[in-house]
Amino acid sequence: MPIQLVLTNCPDEACANAIALALVEDRLAACVNILPRVQSVYRWQGAVESASEIPLLIKTTTAGYPALEARLRELHPYEVPEIIALSVSQGLPAYLNWVVAETIQS
C-alpha cells in the first residue's frame, strides 16, 4: 500500500500536540513528528507576512489520506492550512509495513 508524508504547520506547540495526538489516536497517522519552531514568510491576502510556526511531518497511507485531510481541516485553526502530501517512493519495507498496520481502521 503506498505511503504518504503529509506536511503542515501549526501556530504553536499546543496546537501541534493536539493535532498530532488526535491523528495518531484516530489511526489516521502512524506517526507525527513535531519539529522545532520555524519562521515562515509568505504572502496572504495581498500582504507579505511572517509567522513563527511548528511543522508537523505526518506519516499515513495513500488510501487513508482523504480522511486524514478532512480531520486535519477540522482540527486546524488556520483558514487555509498548509496541507501537502508527498508520495513516498522508497523506504525500509519493515517501516512502511508498520505505517500501513498502524493506520488500518479496526
Secondary structure as GFF3:
##gff-version 3
##sequence-region A 1 106
A	DSSP	beta_strand	3	10	.	.	.	ID=ss1
A	DSSP	alpha_helix	13	25	.	.	.	ID=ss2
A	DSSP	beta_strand	31	34	.	.	.	ID=ss3
A	DSSP	beta_strand	38	44	.	.	.	ID=ss4
A	DSSP	beta_strand	47	61	.	.	.	ID=ss5
A	DSSP	alpha_helix	65	75	.	.	.	ID=ss6
A	DSSP	beta_strand	84	88	.	.	.	ID=ss7
A	DSSP	alpha_helix	93	103	.	.	.	ID=ss8
###
